Amino acid sequence: CGRDCQAVAICATNKSNIVRAKEVAPDVVLYKNETDLIRSDLDAIIVSTPNFTHVPLALEALKAGKHVFLEKPVGIKPAECRKLLRATQKSDRTLMIGHELRYSPYFAKIKKLVGAGAVGEPKMVWCKEFRGPLMPKSRNWIQDRRRSGGCLVDKNCHHFDLMNWWVGARPKRVAAFGGNAVNRVIEGPNQVHDHVAVSWEYDNTVRGTLHLCLFAHDPPKETLEMGVVGDKGVLQTNLDKLEILHWQRGKRGGKPRIHKVKAKRGIGWGGHLGFAEMHPAFVKSIRTGQTPLTS
């Protein structure tokens, strides 16, 4: 979105991040203090900091009259998330959450198919993510549940968000079990889980499951499978080929119909579908005043 906006400043302390930022925007002003950047002459701010700092910085930016792109998760505690929601409702500024998967034509196609009755009435959703350990972060904050919120909050918020969106409902009860079996990085009781199983029920009686394992593969191998089961069929992801497998009860001799989707991929391992569409959507929301898809 470089034709529609210009990166003019960054606030960072990690030297390698600063070098990478200047490769993209060589003329940016470097700030060492977040407040100084927030109070400077800017229209919008991207908050891409450790999870436990998200809400305080977003609140400060909104108070300063800035539009805010807030990296997921919104926060790590329900109370602070509700506080930010109230502040957003009182503000005329745009606040967009970085759930980039919703912006990809691939996952949007599943939403469209479900809405068009491709599986009949949805009854179940699922996600299975088997991969390697979390990528390293400065001072290992991502490994500490007190600062990251844990792996389900930090990373699987992507998948919970998609499944909630696909079925258009909110979970009303949930059971989750997990622990740390292999990937211990920090000492003490606050190491994030490396394997988790979650089951839940929505307020419209649809049921869901998520299974996560962070020691199933060595990077960059990663297996992610998601889908929706209805009373008339099944939709299942095939992300390696950017295909959606579509089984319909009583049709095609049990063979799936294949929906091919053109979608731009992210950059590098961990680069998600939707990255290419997300930032232009933020700029468009600011210019038009329309509420973003992930508000």
Contacts in CASP RR format, 6 or more apart in sequence:
PFRMAT RR
TARGET T0000
AUTHOR 0000-0000-0000
METHOD contacts of the structure
MODEL  1
CGRDCQAVAICATNKSNIVRAKEVAPDVVLYKNETDLIRSDLDAIIVSTP
NFTHVPLALEALKAGKHVFLEKPVGIKPAECRKLLRATQKSDRTLMIGHE
LRYSPYFAKIKKLVGAGAVGEPKMVWCKEFRGPLMPKSRNWIQDRRRSGG
CLVDKNCHHFDLMNWWVGARPKRVAAFGGNAVNRVIEGPNQVHDHVAVSW
EYDNTVRGTLHLCLFAHDPPKETLEMGVVGDKGVLQTNLDKLEILHWQRG
KRGGKPRIHKVKAKRGIGWGGHLGFAEMHPAFVKSIRTGQTPLTS
1 279 0 8 1.000
1 280 0 8 1.000
1 282 0 8 1.000
1 283 0 8 1.000
4 280 0 8 1.000
4 283 0 8 1.000
4 287 0 8 1.000
5 43 0 8 1.000
5 44 0 8 1.000
5 283 0 8 1.000
6 25 0 8 1.000
7 21 0 8 1.000
7 24 0 8 1.000
7 25 0 8 1.000
7 28 0 8 1.000
8 25 0 8 1.000
8 27 0 8 1.000
8 28 0 8 1.000
8 29 0 8 1.000
8 42 0 8 1.000
9 28 0 8 1.000
9 29 0 8 1.000
9 30 0 8 1.000
9 31 0 8 1.000
9 37 0 8 1.000
9 40 0 8 1.000
9 42 0 8 1.000
10 18 0 8 1.000
10 21 0 8 1.000
10 25 0 8 1.000
10 28 0 8 1.000
10 29 0 8 1.000
10 30 0 8 1.000
10 31 0 8 1.000
10 37 0 8 1.000
11 30 0 8 1.000
11 31 0 8 1.000
11 32 0 8 1.000
11 33 0 8 1.000
11 34 0 8 1.000
11 36 0 8 1.000
11 37 0 8 1.000
12 18 0 8 1.000
12 21 0 8 1.000
12 30 0 8 1.000
13 32 0 8 1.000
14 138 0 8 1.000
18 30 0 8 1.000
21 28 0 8 1.000
22 28 0 8 1.000
29 40 0 8 1.000
31 37 0 8 1.000
31 40 0 8 1.000
34 49 0 8 1.000
34 57 0 8 1.000
34 60 0 8 1.000
35 60 0 8 1.000
37 45 0 8 1.000
38 45 0 8 1.000
38 57 0 8 1.000
38 60 0 8 1.000
38 61 0 8 1.000
38 64 0 8 1.000
38 66 0 8 1.000
39 64 0 8 1.000
42 66 0 8 1.000
43 66 0 8 1.000
43 67 0 8 1.000
43 286 0 8 1.000
44 66 0 8 1.000
44 67 0 8 1.000
44 68 0 8 1.000
44 69 0 8 1.000
44 94 0 8 1.000
44 282 0 8 1.000
44 286 0 8 1.000
45 61 0 8 1.000
45 66 0 8 1.000
45 67 0 8 1.000
45 68 0 8 1.000
45 69 0 8 1.000
46 69 0 8 1.000
46 71 0 8 1.000
47 53 0 8 1.000
47 54 0 8 1.000
47 57 0 8 1.000
47 58 0 8 1.000
47 61 0 8 1.000
47 68 0 8 1.000
47 69 0 8 1.000
47 70 0 8 1.000
47 71 0 8 1.000
48 71 0 8 1.000
49 57 0 8 1.000
49 71 0 8 1.000
50 137 0 8 1.000
50 138 0 8 1.000
50 141 0 8 1.000
50 142 0 8 1.000
50 147 0 8 1.000
50 148 0 8 1.000
51 73 0 8 1.000
51 75 0 8 1.000
51 76 0 8 1.000
51 141 0 8 1.000
51 142 0 8 1.000
51 147 0 8 1.000
51 148 0 8 1.000
51 149 0 8 1.000
51 153 0 8 1.000
51 154 0 8 1.000
52 75 0 8 1.000
52 76 0 8 1.000
52 141 0 8 1.000
52 146 0 8 1.000
52 147 0 8 1.000
52 148 0 8 1.000
52 149 0 8 1.000
54 70 0 8 1.000
54 71 0 8 1.000
54 73 0 8 1.000
54 74 0 8 1.000
54 75 0 8 1.000
54 76 0 8 1.000
55 74 0 8 1.000
55 75 0 8 1.000
55 80 0 8 1.000
55 81 0 8 1.000
55 83 0 8 1.000
55 84 0 8 1.000
58 68 0 8 1.000
58 70 0 8 1.000
58 84 0 8 1.000
58 95 0 8 1.000
59 83 0 8 1.000
59 84 0 8 1.000
59 87 0 8 1.000
61 68 0 8 1.000
62 68 0 8 1.000
62 87 0 8 1.000
62 88 0 8 1.000
62 91 0 8 1.000
62 93 0 8 1.000
62 95 0 8 1.000
63 87 0 8 1.000
65 91 0 8 1.000
65 93 0 8 1.000
66 93 0 8 1.000
67 93 0 8 1.000
67 94 0 8 1.000
67 95 0 8 1.000
67 282 0 8 1.000
67 286 0 8 1.000
68 93 0 8 1.000
68 94 0 8 1.000
68 95 0 8 1.000
68 96 0 8 1.000
69 96 0 8 1.000
69 98 0 8 1.000
69 279 0 8 1.000
69 282 0 8 1.000
70 95 0 8 1.000
70 96 0 8 1.000
70 97 0 8 1.000
70 98 0 8 1.000
71 98 0 8 1.000
72 97 0 8 1.000
72 98 0 8 1.000
72 99 0 8 1.000
72 157 0 8 1.000
72 158 0 8 1.000
72 161 0 8 1.000
73 149 0 8 1.000
73 153 0 8 1.000
73 154 0 8 1.000
73 157 0 8 1.000
74 81 0 8 1.000
74 84 0 8 1.000
74 97 0 8 1.000
75 81 0 8 1.000
75 84 0 8 1.000
75 153 0 8 1.000
76 147 0 8 1.000
76 148 0 8 1.000
76 149 0 8 1.000
76 150 0 8 1.000
76 153 0 8 1.000
84 95 0 8 1.000
88 95 0 8 1.000
88 295 0 8 1.000
94 282 0 8 1.000
94 285 0 8 1.000
94 286 0 8 1.000
94 289 0 8 1.000
94 291 0 8 1.000
94 292 0 8 1.000
95 295 0 8 1.000
96 281 0 8 1.000
96 282 0 8 1.000
96 285 0 8 1.000
96 292 0 8 1.000
96 294 0 8 1.000
96 295 0 8 1.000
97 292 0 8 1.000
97 294 0 8 1.000
97 295 0 8 1.000
98 278 0 8 1.000
98 294 0 8 1.000
99 157 0 8 1.000
99 158 0 8 1.000
99 161 0 8 1.000
99 294 0 8 1.000
100 158 0 8 1.000
100 272 0 8 1.000
100 273 0 8 1.000
100 274 0 8 1.000
100 275 0 8 1.000
100 277 0 8 1.000
100 278 0 8 1.000
101 107 0 8 1.000
101 158 0 8 1.000
101 159 0 8 1.000
101 161 0 8 1.000
101 162 0 8 1.000
101 272 0 8 1.000
101 273 0 8 1.000
101 274 0 8 1.000
102 108 0 8 1.000
102 161 0 8 1.000
102 162 0 8 1.000
102 165 0 8 1.000
102 274 0 8 1.000
102 293 0 8 1.000
102 294 0 8 1.000
103 274 0 8 1.000
103 277 0 8 1.000
103 278 0 8 1.000
103 281 0 8 1.000
103 293 0 8 1.000
103 294 0 8 1.000
104 263 0 8 1.000
104 264 0 8 1.000
104 272 0 8 1.000
104 273 0 8 1.000
104 274 0 8 1.000
104 277 0 8 1.000
105 261 0 8 1.000
105 262 0 8 1.000
105 263 0 8 1.000
105 277 0 8 1.000
106 239 0 8 1.000
106 242 0 8 1.000
106 244 0 8 1.000
106 261 0 8 1.000
106 263 0 8 1.000
106 273 0 8 1.000
107 162 0 8 1.000
107 273 0 8 1.000
109 244 0 8 1.000
109 259 0 8 1.000
109 261 0 8 1.000
110 166 0 8 1.000
110 227 0 8 1.000
110 228 0 8 1.000
110 235 0 8 1.000
110 237 0 8 1.000
110 244 0 8 1.000
111 165 0 8 1.000
111 166 0 8 1.000
113 119 0 8 1.000
113 235 0 8 1.000
113 244 0 8 1.000
113 246 0 8 1.000
113 259 0 8 1.000
114 122 0 8 1.000
114 166 0 8 1.000
114 167 0 8 1.000
114 228 0 8 1.000
114 235 0 8 1.000
117 232 0 8 1.000
118 233 0 8 1.000
118 235 0 8 1.000
118 246 0 8 1.000
118 248 0 8 1.000
119 228 0 8 1.000
119 229 0 8 1.000
119 230 0 8 1.000
119 231 0 8 1.000
119 232 0 8 1.000
119 233 0 8 1.000
119 234 0 8 1.000
119 235 0 8 1.000
120 230 0 8 1.000
120 231 0 8 1.000
120 232 0 8 1.000
120 233 0 8 1.000
121 230 0 8 1.000
121 231 0 8 1.000
121 232 0 8 1.000
122 166 0 8 1.000
122 167 0 8 1.000
122 206 0 8 1.000
122 228 0 8 1.000
122 229 0 8 1.000
122 230 0 8 1.000
123 206 0 8 1.000
123 207 0 8 1.000
123 229 0 8 1.000
123 230 0 8 1.000
123 231 0 8 1.000
124 206 0 8 1.000
124 207 0 8 1.000
124 208 0 8 1.000
124 209 0 8 1.000
124 228 0 8 1.000
124 229 0 8 1.000
124 230 0 8 1.000
125 163 0 8 1.000
125 166 0 8 1.000
125 167 0 8 1.000
125 206 0 8 1.000
125 207 0 8 1.000
125 208 0 8 1.000
125 209 0 8 1.000
125 226 0 8 1.000
125 227 0 8 1.000
125 228 0 8 1.000
125 229 0 8 1.000
126 208 0 8 1.000
126 209 0 8 1.000
126 210 0 8 1.000
126 225 0 8 1.000
126 226 0 8 1.000
126 227 0 8 1.000
126 229 0 8 1.000
127 156 0 8 1.000
127 159 0 8 1.000
127 163 0 8 1.000
127 209 0 8 1.000
127 210 0 8 1.000
127 211 0 8 1.000
127 224 0 8 1.000
127 225 0 8 1.000
127 226 0 8 1.000
127 227 0 8 1.000
128 210 0 8 1.000
128 211 0 8 1.000
128 223 0 8 1.000
128 224 0 8 1.000
128 225 0 8 1.000
128 226 0 8 1.000
129 156 0 8 1.000
129 159 0 8 1.000
129 210 0 8 1.000
129 211 0 8 1.000
129 212 0 8 1.000
129 213 0 8 1.000
129 222 0 8 1.000
129 223 0 8 1.000
129 224 0 8 1.000
129 225 0 8 1.000
130 211 0 8 1.000
130 212 0 8 1.000
130 213 0 8 1.000
130 216 0 8 1.000
130 217 0 8 1.000
130 222 0 8 1.000
130 223 0 8 1.000
131 213 0 8 1.000
131 214 0 8 1.000
131 216 0 8 1.000
131 217 0 8 1.000
131 219 0 8 1.000
131 221 0 8 1.000
131 222 0 8 1.000
131 223 0 8 1.000
131 224 0 8 1.000
132 214 0 8 1.000
132 215 0 8 1.000
132 216 0 8 1.000
132 217 0 8 1.000
132 218 0 8 1.000
132 219 0 8 1.000
132 221 0 8 1.000
132 222 0 8 1.000
133 183 0 8 1.000
133 194 0 8 1.000
133 214 0 8 1.000
133 215 0 8 1.000
133 219 0 8 1.000
134 142 0 8 1.000
134 143 0 8 1.000
134 151 0 8 1.000
134 154 0 8 1.000
134 155 0 8 1.000
134 183 0 8 1.000
134 192 0 8 1.000
134 214 0 8 1.000
135 142 0 8 1.000
135 219 0 8 1.000
135 269 0 8 1.000
135 270 0 8 1.000
136 142 0 8 1.000
137 143 0 8 1.000
140 185 0 8 1.000
140 186 0 8 1.000
141 147 0 8 1.000
141 148 0 8 1.000
142 148 0 8 1.000
142 154 0 8 1.000
142 192 0 8 1.000
143 185 0 8 1.000
143 186 0 8 1.000
143 191 0 8 1.000
143 192 0 8 1.000
144 186 0 8 1.000
144 190 0 8 1.000
144 191 0 8 1.000
144 192 0 8 1.000
145 190 0 8 1.000
145 191 0 8 1.000
145 192 0 8 1.000
146 190 0 8 1.000
148 154 0 8 1.000
148 192 0 8 1.000
149 192 0 8 1.000
150 192 0 8 1.000
150 193 0 8 1.000
151 192 0 8 1.000
151 193 0 8 1.000
151 194 0 8 1.000
151 196 0 8 1.000
151 212 0 8 1.000
151 214 0 8 1.000
152 160 0 8 1.000
152 176 0 8 1.000
152 193 0 8 1.000
152 196 0 8 1.000
152 198 0 8 1.000
152 210 0 8 1.000
152 212 0 8 1.000
154 192 0 8 1.000
156 196 0 8 1.000
156 210 0 8 1.000
156 212 0 8 1.000
158 272 0 8 1.000
159 210 0 8 1.000
159 226 0 8 1.000
160 210 0 8 1.000
161 294 0 8 1.000
162 226 0 8 1.000
163 208 0 8 1.000
163 226 0 8 1.000
164 170 0 8 1.000
164 171 0 8 1.000
164 202 0 8 1.000
166 228 0 8 1.000
167 202 0 8 1.000
167 204 0 8 1.000
167 206 0 8 1.000
167 228 0 8 1.000
168 204 0 8 1.000
169 202 0 8 1.000
169 203 0 8 1.000
169 204 0 8 1.000
169 206 0 8 1.000
170 202 0 8 1.000
170 203 0 8 1.000
171 200 0 8 1.000
171 201 0 8 1.000
171 202 0 8 1.000
171 203 0 8 1.000
172 201 0 8 1.000
172 202 0 8 1.000
172 203 0 8 1.000
173 200 0 8 1.000
173 201 0 8 1.000
174 198 0 8 1.000
174 199 0 8 1.000
174 200 0 8 1.000
174 201 0 8 1.000
175 198 0 8 1.000
175 199 0 8 1.000
175 200 0 8 1.000
176 196 0 8 1.000
176 197 0 8 1.000
176 198 0 8 1.000
176 199 0 8 1.000
177 196 0 8 1.000
177 197 0 8 1.000
177 198 0 8 1.000
178 193 0 8 1.000
178 195 0 8 1.000
178 196 0 8 1.000
178 197 0 8 1.000
179 193 0 8 1.000
179 194 0 8 1.000
179 195 0 8 1.000
179 196 0 8 1.000
180 191 0 8 1.000
180 192 0 8 1.000
180 193 0 8 1.000
180 194 0 8 1.000
181 194 0 8 1.000
181 195 0 8 1.000
181 215 0 8 1.000
182 194 0 8 1.000
182 214 0 8 1.000
182 215 0 8 1.000
183 191 0 8 1.000
183 194 0 8 1.000
183 214 0 8 1.000
183 215 0 8 1.000
184 191 0 8 1.000
185 191 0 8 1.000
194 213 0 8 1.000
194 214 0 8 1.000
194 215 0 8 1.000
195 212 0 8 1.000
195 213 0 8 1.000
195 214 0 8 1.000
195 215 0 8 1.000
196 210 0 8 1.000
196 211 0 8 1.000
196 212 0 8 1.000
197 209 0 8 1.000
197 210 0 8 1.000
197 211 0 8 1.000
197 212 0 8 1.000
198 209 0 8 1.000
198 210 0 8 1.000
198 211 0 8 1.000
199 207 0 8 1.000
199 208 0 8 1.000
199 209 0 8 1.000
200 207 0 8 1.000
200 208 0 8 1.000
200 209 0 8 1.000
201 207 0 8 1.000
201 208 0 8 1.000
202 208 0 8 1.000
216 223 0 8 1.000
217 223 0 8 1.000
219 269 0 8 1.000
220 268 0 8 1.000
220 269 0 8 1.000
222 269 0 8 1.000
222 270 0 8 1.000
224 237 0 8 1.000
224 239 0 8 1.000
225 236 0 8 1.000
225 237 0 8 1.000
225 239 0 8 1.000
226 236 0 8 1.000
226 237 0 8 1.000
227 234 0 8 1.000
227 235 0 8 1.000
227 236 0 8 1.000
227 237 0 8 1.000
228 234 0 8 1.000
228 235 0 8 1.000
231 249 0 8 1.000
232 248 0 8 1.000
232 249 0 8 1.000
233 246 0 8 1.000
233 247 0 8 1.000
233 248 0 8 1.000
233 249 0 8 1.000
234 245 0 8 1.000
234 246 0 8 1.000
234 247 0 8 1.000
235 244 0 8 1.000
235 245 0 8 1.000
235 246 0 8 1.000
236 244 0 8 1.000
236 245 0 8 1.000
236 247 0 8 1.000
236 256 0 8 1.000
237 244 0 8 1.000
237 245 0 8 1.000
238 244 0 8 1.000
238 245 0 8 1.000
239 273 0 8 1.000
241 260 0 8 1.000
242 260 0 8 1.000
242 261 0 8 1.000
242 262 0 8 1.000
242 263 0 8 1.000
243 258 0 8 1.000
243 259 0 8 1.000
243 260 0 8 1.000
243 261 0 8 1.000
244 258 0 8 1.000
244 259 0 8 1.000
244 261 0 8 1.000
245 256 0 8 1.000
245 257 0 8 1.000
245 258 0 8 1.000
246 256 0 8 1.000
246 257 0 8 1.000
246 258 0 8 1.000
246 259 0 8 1.000
247 254 0 8 1.000
247 255 0 8 1.000
247 256 0 8 1.000
247 257 0 8 1.000
248 257 0 8 1.000
263 273 0 8 1.000
263 274 0 8 1.000
264 273 0 8 1.000
264 274 0 8 1.000
264 275 0 8 1.000
264 276 0 8 1.000
264 277 0 8 1.000
265 271 0 8 1.000
265 273 0 8 1.000
265 276 0 8 1.000
266 272 0 8 1.000
266 273 0 8 1.000
266 274 0 8 1.000
266 275 0 8 1.000
266 276 0 8 1.000
267 275 0 8 1.000
281 292 0 8 1.000
281 293 0 8 1.000
282 292 0 8 1.000
284 290 0 8 1.000
285 291 0 8 1.000
285 292 0 8 1.000
END
